[in-house]
């Protein structure tokens, strides 16, 4: 190859890499970031101090209720929300006849689902897409909403999921609903919670109800059912201990992608192409109503068994780059989270209990490194961005800490409203959704 041609090819490669990097800097396509692991790879120069009057570029009130996290592409921020009409006393009494639990519930006469598009620069709502309305929907827990699963963005399409209330695809340019699928349904008991996972042309959905439990995939082009696989592990006979709300993650084993999906009492792996079960591992004790999304690293899957006898587990599937029979490598019972997802940074695993105790353990052994109290109540999952960990409470407080083998708090900040959604971080900006508004946080 002659020198001018080599130079041209080198310049072309640099241009492609630069273009891809620039695009990545403007993308937050799913809950917990580009890889779904809670890392903001390109975020730099983020503010560590803010308030209602400091370092807020804009604040946009959001209609309805929703705990879904914002997703971002280019200059557009998308999120979902739901507006419900409360049921009357007679309707509540009638529908509660089939309730097998004992939880504080919100019961609606009907609920309408929306997808909102907000301009990144101005905070203006540019599209308010009415998706569909459901009459007499299942109830939701008072800590939950009808729009808690987060959407996913890819190639000009927004995939919105609301559990048994339906799944749809919105064209982000036109704001039109491309397809809708409402054929999959379970009894959630506490409302929808599992966010979808996207692999090639498969939108992978988790349905772990008190009546039946399965994982399914829809064709991303048509919304038609591509596959459906029922959970195979034996469960507790109590229906309330069979439900779960976990979001899948992906691993690669011998060069092939597997979708990892924790459910009640078992973690499973499936082939994302056809839904074939590849393996399953029992937790060894009761675990149900799982909410946190697993994180992956060091040949292990890190997860929490949530309600019941809550534990943090490390499931080993690979060692020294070679596949092994999946098994529990280590576990700990100390301050395990029921709702916030864990965060893996280097050789340390961080996890946040709902009561505000954050724990750092050695990711290889599970040995505790340190723990500290940050606040009162937590649902939102932490984010690692700009070399720092950002943690958000239901009381509207954000604590910024430095990762490492000793606990170091950098700052504490307060906003109006509470955090249930997780943050997005792109370039020098944080995008924060409270139960009242969406904020753009950046240094003025």
Secondary structure, DSSP 8 states (H G I E B T S, - for coil): --HHHHHHHHHHHHHHHHHHHHHHHTEE-STTSTTSSSEETT--S--S--BTTBSEEEEEE-SSB-----EEETTEEEEEEEEEEE--HHHHHHHGGG--S---EE-EEEEEEEEEEEETTT--EEEEEEEEEEES---EETT--TT-S--EEETTEEEEE-GGG-EEEEETTT--EEEEE-------SS------EEETTEEEEEEE-SS-EEEEEEETTT--EEEEEE--S---SSGGGS-B----EEEEETTEEEEEEE-SSEEEEE-TTT--EEEEEE-SS-EES--S--EEETTEEEEE-BEES--EEEEEEEETTEEEEEEEEEEE-TT--SSS--EEETTEEEEE-TTSEEEEEETTT--EEEEEE--S---S--EEETTEEEEE-TTSEEEEEE-SSS-EEEEEEE-SS-B-S--EEETTEEEEEBSSEEEEE---
